[in-house]
């Protein structure tokens, strides 16, 4: 502090040690001196007009000549500006108009304050392994602080010095990581999503804000500030905008999200944050695959649901064009712009997909498989419940047993911090028209349906109910489901596609074989798969190992005659 005291007390400022270190003009030094005088008496900022007119006087507007000196101090990163009638401007956002600076409040920058205290440079002699993830994360966050300093020190020798410090510090982090044995969830996230260096810096900057518990409108979360961390100049900023816009990797892969809000005077701003899913993964120090294990472990404590991890998405399913369009409409809720509009209009309140869907149609037409594929496209697991078992299992018991389905689902989602799709298979008895009767069994059945109706009304998330009979659907249920999607037996063109999909590509067929003839038979997708499997078995045990047309026809006739158990058919894939 001796140099600072000399700087403040000496009239001939050019003779002070601090002036020599600053390597600035006399006017720049006078401005810094006045700011320092204010700072040491607990006045952290001052209006630029009051500052300059107090030093260089108002007579003949002499203070206007010092605007260039003020601008240079901003460029060097020694001071920061904020507009006194708006939010603080972003670090490094320097006004192009010198006159506009007069409307600003001026403060000493953190960098200059560090400079005054002559803080020691980085000491990186320690090359021990990190003890844990948090110790490593602390260094990554410090690296972001260095980038933050760099973002407003653009035009002087300190810029190059700081760049060298960052390079040295990054090398230091890498060397310590090589020696460390802890699970590095960040490395996995960066690798899985193939993030480049600039994308990693943006992610780390937002992660630092999450750990610092800053509010959602913190200036360090905003568009211009984040761009300044990874940009050297305005041209670089324009090129880097794509990293934070729709279609960018960070947003499309749900690594980060943003909210839009109006600033004073109607300026639209964006505030970014780490998505809940990714933040939970980082905070809980879990490898990605552990989430599945965790869900499975919770399900062991109940006997209601079956956990299904889908392996086909909606594009793998052969279905009518209209059905595909309906399912695509549901999936579009994941689109950022669609979500923003629905939220703005008050249609949606959450960020996750919400849909109550009925799939109806004959057995074997792909209802269950389509539900699983829809889940895959949503990147969700499925909790499946077989509704056909409920009467035999809970007959005579209280209405609480019906609520147990939804209560258990809710407990599972809260415990695992996930929102799997709830699939209610063969929900006919729950969805059918209620019966006016005095018999005990009918009253119990109606009571169960009333409770079921109540739970559907309160349900948040994605629920899919499958049924073979839409005609008997109770109108009260019909009103509470957003989508009712019919699954018909495929037409000729779709049957031909299904045959082509299921027939083995490397098998030998006899001369009579004709896919178009097979496609003329009105089979469901599941029936076609069953015919292919049975014909393949017959070909495999034959002497020639050839698929024969007559064997296909024979198995088709068996299917029509129900000569083998169709209850095992699970739907087309």
Secondary structure, DSSP 8 states (H G I E B T S, - for coil): -HHHHHHHH-SSGGGSHHHHHHT--HHHHHHHHHHHHHHTTT--EEEHHHHHHHHH-SGGGGGGGGHHHHHHHHHHTSEEEEETTSS---TT---S-TGGGGGEEEEE-HHHHHHHTT------------SSHHHHHHHHHHHHHHHHHHHT--SSHHHHHHHHHHHHHHHHHHHHHHH--S--HHHHHHHHTT--HHHHHHHHHHHHHHHHT--TT-GGGBHHHHHHHH-SSHHHHHHHGGGGSTT-HHHHTTSEEEEEEE-GGG-EEEEEEE-HHHHHHHHTT--TTHHHHHHHHHHTT-SS-EEE-----GGG----HHHHHHHHHHHGGGSHHHHHHHHHTTS--SSS--EEEEEESSTTSSHHHHHHHHHHHTT--EEEEEGGGHHHHHTTS-THHHHHHHHHHHHHHHHHT---EEEEET-HHHHB------SHHHHHHHHHHHHHHHHHHH--SEEEEEES-STTB-HHHHHH-SEEEE-----HHHHHHHHHHHS-TT--B-TT--HHHHHTS---HHHHHHHHHHHHHHHHHSSS--B-HHHHHHHHHHHHTT-S-GGG-----
